[in-house]
Amino acid sequence: MTIFLLLATSALSIATAPFAGEARPAATPSSQSIEAGTRAPTAQRVTRYCVVNQVTGSRIPRRTCKTRADWLADEGVDPLAKAD
């Protein structure tokens, strides 16, 4: 049974190998998408601050990322303030 599975998977990989490397023609962007891209303003990058919490009973730490305004509004904590 194991030999059959090995032979079947190897035959399948050999049969599909020629199709994996097929070259496709590159898509040409339409003039409409180019115009929309040049007129759109660039978005401001929002700085997010992440806090990693160790949860008791779990080996996976929880990472919470928010903007400074969200930290102040939700938790009342300033992420840029120095910890004593």
Contacts in CASP RR format, 6 or more apart in sequence:
PFRMAT RR
TARGET T0000
AUTHOR 0000-0000-0000
METHOD contacts of the structure
MODEL  1
MTIFLLLATSALSIATAPFAGEARPAATPSSQSIEAGTRAPTAQRVTRYC
VVNQVTGSRIPRRTCKTRADWLADEGVDPLAKAD
46 67 0 8 1.000
47 67 0 8 1.000
47 68 0 8 1.000
48 65 0 8 1.000
48 66 0 8 1.000
48 67 0 8 1.000
49 65 0 8 1.000
49 66 0 8 1.000
49 67 0 8 1.000
49 68 0 8 1.000
49 71 0 8 1.000
49 79 0 8 1.000
49 80 0 8 1.000
50 63 0 8 1.000
50 64 0 8 1.000
50 65 0 8 1.000
51 63 0 8 1.000
51 64 0 8 1.000
51 65 0 8 1.000
51 79 0 8 1.000
52 61 0 8 1.000
52 62 0 8 1.000
52 63 0 8 1.000
53 61 0 8 1.000
53 62 0 8 1.000
53 63 0 8 1.000
53 64 0 8 1.000
54 61 0 8 1.000
55 61 0 8 1.000
55 62 0 8 1.000
66 74 0 8 1.000
66 79 0 8 1.000
68 78 0 8 1.000
68 79 0 8 1.000
68 80 0 8 1.000
71 77 0 8 1.000
71 78 0 8 1.000
71 79 0 8 1.000
72 78 0 8 1.000
END
